Amino acid sequence: MRTDIFARLDREPEPPKIEIPRMSRTRLALFGGTSVFYLAIVVAVLASTWLVLIDWKVMLFRPYQQWPELHAPLDYFVVLGQRGPTAVMVAAWLGWRSWRQHTLRPLLVLGTALLLLNVTVGAVKIGLGRLGPHYATQIGSAELFAGGDIFPSGHTANAVVTWGILSYLATTPRARRYLSALSAVVALGVGLTTVYLGTHWLSDVLLGWAAGLLILLGLPWCEPLIGRAEALLLSVRDRLRDRLREHRHAPVPVLPVAPVAVVGPLPDVRPRRQPAVGLEEPVCEPVAGAGAVGAGAHAGSIRTTLSQPRTHAVLRSERMPVTPAGSRRPPRSRPATGG
């Protein structure tokens, strides 16, 4: 049995029993109080109350000019509130948990929370159309319905939801406490950083905190839908796995081969030699006896040889003419030689 820390990274043999959060009275009371706070912030900004004046005082204070040495590190820290990088990091962690615990619930909860975040926060942003501090045109104005998209703060709401999912999915009370504290620190830090950088009003950050907290508190209402989606996806996965397994182990059918009937003898396809034109086989003459050696036999052999076709003459005629040896001058033009 392994006792090192890497043993906890192995896949569990069976899916563990996970207690799914329910909408308790405490959670319901928190959801109601946060909703009231959310509506109060929206009404205060719409009515241009004292909250808008605080926004302008903080903006004119320009914290990024008061503490310029913090600008560079906070530029990197605010990335923890961007939806793209944080979603990738948290999805990688939850994907490992899904593999280890044989369940798709962590990834489905993250996808549901991000979908609710985009719909609710995006709708309010586009509907109110508030401009940011750097684009404000009139001091003391709420800068609403001017084509902006910063109210509520998307960085702040995303930090609350993305990092708060880790505490929501924690399986032990101790892990839930630690992860809740970590997500709260990150969400508060990201919201205040946007105020320091001058990209959001203070009321934007307050509404972003409330929007993210409302999504986390309302996730138990989505658990039945998440459970049905997980069951559907797992059943589809099992059917596909069974089909692949049957296809892999299925026997390969052997098709019968019909015999080929041969009718008659096969034709001879071997190449035949064609005799050369003008060439004939030489006629072999019998060899004369030992007693017939003489002038008559010699003359007969000469006649027989001359009567045979001259094969070399035919072959030579096909080649280039051969220049005769000796001088080409006529006999009369040759100088006489004495002897």
For each residue, the residues with C-beta under 8 A, 3 or more apart:
1:
2: 6 7 10
3: 7
4: 7
5: 8 9
6: 2 9 10
7: 2 3 4 10
8: 5
9: 5 6 100
10: 2 6 7 100
11: 99 100 102
12: 15 16 100 101 102
13:
14: 102
15: 12 101 102 103
16: 12 101 171
17:
18: 101 103 105 171
19: 171
20: 220 223 227
21: 27 168 219 220 223
22: 27 220 223
23: 27 28 220 221
24: 27 28
25: 28 29
26: 29 30
27: 21 22 23 24 30 31 217 220
28: 23 24 25 31 32
29: 25 26 32 33
30: 26 27 33 34 213 217
31: 27 28 34 35 214 217 218
32: 28 29 35 36
33: 29 30 36 37
34: 30 31 37 38 210 213 214 217
35: 31 32 38 39 214
36: 32 33 39 40
37: 33 34 40 41 210
38: 34 35 41 42 207 210 211 214
39: 35 36 42 43
40: 36 37 43 44
41: 37 38 44 45 51 203 206 207 210
42: 38 39 45 46 124 128 207
43: 39 40 46 47
44: 40 41 47 49 50 51 52 203
45: 41 42 48 49 51 52 128 130 142 144 151 203
46: 42 43 142 144
47: 43 44
48: 45 52 140 141 142
49: 44 45 52 53
50: 44 53 54
51: 41 44 45 54 55 202 203
52: 44 45 48 49 55 56 140 141 142 203
53: 49 50 56 57 140
54: 50 51 57 58 202 203
55: 51 52 58 59 133 201 202 203
56: 52 53 59 60 139 140
57: 53 54 60 61
58: 54 55 61 63 195 201 202
59: 55 56 62 133 136 198 201
60: 56 57
61: 57 58 66
62: 59 65 66 198
63: 58 66 67 195 196 198
64: 67 68 70 71 196 197 198
65: 62 68
66: 61 62 63
67: 63 64 70 71 196
68: 64 65 71
69: 72
70: 64 67 73 74 196
71: 64 67 68 74 75 197
72: 69 75 76
73: 70 76 77
74: 70 71 77 78 193 196 197
75: 71 72 78 197
76: 72 73 79
77: 73 74 80 189 190 193
78: 74 75 81 82 155 190 193 194 197
79: 76 82 85
80: 77 85 86 159 163 186 189 190
81: 78 86 154 155 156 158 159 187 190 191 193 194
82: 78 79 85 86 155 158
83: 86 87 114 117 154 158 162
84: 87 88
85: 79 80 82 88 89
86: 80 81 82 83 89 90 158 159 162 163
87: 83 84 90 91 110 114 162
88: 84 85 91 92
89: 85 86 92 93
90: 86 87 93 94 110 162 163 165 166
91: 87 88 94 95 107 110
92: 88 89 95 96
93: 89 90 96 97 166
94: 90 91 97 98 106 107 109 110 165 169
95: 91 92 98 99 106 107
96: 92 93 99 100
97: 93 94 100 101 106 169
98: 94 95 101 103 104 105 106 107
99: 11 95 96 102
100: 9 10 11 12 96 97
101: 12 15 16 18 97 98 106
102: 11 12 14 15 99
103: 15 18 98 106 230
104: 98 107 108 230 233 234
105: 18 98 108 109 169 226 227 230
106: 94 95 97 98 101 103 109 110 169
107: 91 94 95 98 104 110 111
108: 104 105 111 112 226 229 230
109: 94 105 106 112 113 165 168 169 219 222 226
110: 87 90 91 94 106 107 113 114 165
111: 107 108 114 115
112: 108 109 115 116 219 222 225 226
113: 109 110 116 117 161 162 165 215 216 219
114: 83 87 110 111 117 118 161 162
115: 111 112 118 119
116: 112 113 119 120 215 218 222
117: 83 113 114 120 121 157 158 161 211 212 215
118: 114 115 121 122
119: 115 116 122 123
120: 116 117 123 124 211 214 215
121: 117 118 124 125 152 154 157 208 211
122: 118 119 125 126
123: 119 120 126 127
124: 42 120 121 127 128 151 152 207 211
125: 121 122 128 129 149 150 151 152 154
126: 122 123 129 149
127: 123 124
128: 42 45 124 125 144 145 151
129: 125 126 144 145 146 147 148 149
130: 45 142 143 144 145 146 148 149 150 151 201 204
131: 135 136 137 143 146 147 148 150
132: 135 136 148 150 199 200 201
133: 55 59 136 198 199 200 201
134: 198 199
135: 131 132 143 148
136: 59 131 132 133 139 141 143
137: 131 141 143 146
138: 141 143
139: 56 136
140: 48 52 53 56
141: 48 52 136 137 138
142: 45 46 48 52 130
143: 130 131 135 136 137 138 146 148
144: 45 46 128 129 130 151
145: 128 129 130
146: 129 130 131 137 143
147: 129 131
148: 129 130 131 132 135 143 151
149: 125 126 129 130
150: 125 130 131 132 153 154 199 200 201 204
151: 45 124 125 128 130 144 148 201 203 204 207
152: 121 124 125 156 157 204 205 207 208 210 211
153: 150 156 157 191 194 200 204 205 207 208
154: 81 83 121 125 150 157 158 208
155: 78 81 82 158 159 190 191 194 200 208
156: 81 152 153 159 160 187 190 191 194 200 204 205 208 209 212
157: 117 121 152 153 154 160 161 208 209 211 212 215
158: 81 82 83 86 117 154 155 161 162 212
159: 80 81 86 155 156 162 163 183 186 187 190 191 212
160: 156 157 163 164 183 187 208 209 211 212 213 215 216
161: 113 114 117 157 158 164 165 212 215 216
162: 83 86 87 90 113 114 158 159 165
163: 80 86 90 159 160 166 167 179 182 183 186 187
164: 160 161 167 168 180 183 187 212 213 216
165: 90 94 109 110 113 161 162 168 169 216
166: 90 93 163 169 170 179 182 183
167: 163 164 170 175 176 179 180 182 183
168: 21 109 164 165 216 219
169: 94 97 105 106 109 165 166
170: 166 167 175 176 179
171: 16 18 19 175
172: 175 176
173: 176 177
174: 177 178
175: 167 170 171 172 178 179
176: 167 170 172 173 179 180
177: 173 174 180 181
178: 174 175 181 182
179: 163 166 167 170 175 176 182 183
180: 164 167 176 177 183 184
181: 177 178 184 185
182: 163 166 167 178 179 185 186
183: 159 160 163 164 166 167 179 180 186 187
184: 180 181 187 188
185: 181 182 188 189
186: 80 159 163 182 183 189 190
187: 81 156 159 160 163 164 183 184 190 191 209 212
188: 184 185 191 192 209
189: 77 80 185 186 192 193
190: 77 78 80 81 155 156 159 186 187 193 194
191: 81 153 155 156 159 187 188 194 195 200 205 208 209
192: 188 189 195 196 205
193: 74 77 78 81 189 190 196 197
194: 78 81 153 155 156 190 191 197 199 200 204 205
195: 58 63 191 192 198 200 201 202 205
196: 63 64 67 70 74 192 193
197: 64 71 74 75 78 193 194
198: 59 62 63 64 133 134 195
199: 132 133 134 150 194
200: 132 133 150 153 155 156 191 194 195 204 205 208
201: 55 58 59 130 132 133 150 151 195 204 205
202: 51 54 55 58 195 205 206
203: 41 44 45 51 52 54 55 151 206 207
204: 130 150 151 152 153 156 194 200 201 207 208
205: 152 153 156 191 192 194 195 200 201 202 208 209
206: 41 202 203 209 210
207: 38 41 42 124 151 152 153 203 204 210 211
208: 121 152 153 154 155 156 157 160 191 200 204 205 211 212
209: 156 157 160 187 188 191 205 206 212 213
210: 34 37 38 41 152 206 207 213 214
211: 38 117 120 121 124 152 157 160 207 208 214 215
212: 117 156 157 158 159 160 161 164 187 208 209 215 216
213: 30 34 160 164 209 210 216 217
214: 31 34 35 38 120 210 211 217 218
215: 113 116 117 120 157 160 161 211 212 218 219
216: 113 160 161 164 165 168 212 213 219
217: 27 30 31 34 213 214
218: 31 116 214 215 221 222
219: 21 109 112 113 168 215 216 222 223
220: 20 21 22 23 27 223
221: 23 218
222: 109 112 116 218 219 225 226
223: 20 21 22 219 220 226 227
224: 227 228
225: 112 222 228 229
226: 105 108 109 112 222 223 229 230
227: 20 105 223 224 230 231
228: 224 225 231 232
229: 108 225 226 232 233
230: 103 104 105 108 226 227 233 234
231: 227 228 234 235
232: 228 229 235 236
233: 104 229 230 236 237
234: 104 230 231 237 238
235: 231 232 238 239
236: 232 233 239 240
237: 233 234 240 241
238: 234 235 241 242
239: 235 236 242 243
240: 236 237 243 244
241: 237 238 244 245
242: 238 239 245 246
243: 239 240 246 247
244: 240 241 247 248
245: 241 242 248 249
246: 242 243 249 250
247: 243 244 250
248: 244 245
249: 245 246
250: 246 247
251:
252:
253:
254:
255:
256:
257:
258:
259:
260:
261:
262: 266
263:
264:
265:
266: 262
267:
268:
269:
270:
271:
272:
273:
274:
275: 279
276: 279
277:
278: 314
279: 275 276 311 314
280: 309 311
281:
282: 308 311
283: 308
284:
285: 301 304
286:
287:
288: 292 293 297 301
289: 292
290: 293
291:
292: 288 289 296 297
293: 288 290 297 298
294: 297 298
295: 298 299
296: 292 299 300
297: 288 292 293 294 300 301
298: 293 294 295 301 302
299: 295 296 302 303
300: 296 297 303 304
301: 285 288 297 298 304 305
302: 298 299 305 306
303: 299 300 306 307
304: 285 300 301 307 308
305: 301 302 308
306: 302 303
307: 303 304
308: 282 283 304 305
309: 280 314
310: 313 314
311: 279 280 282 314 315
312: 315 316
313: 310 316 317
314: 278 279 309 310 311 317 318
315: 311 312 318 319
316: 312 313 319 322
317: 313 314
318: 314 315
319: 315 316 322
320:
321:
322: 316 319
323:
324:
325:
326:
327: 334
328:
329: 333 334
330: 333 334
331: 334
332:
333: 329 330
334: 327 329 330 331
335:
336:
337:
338:
339:
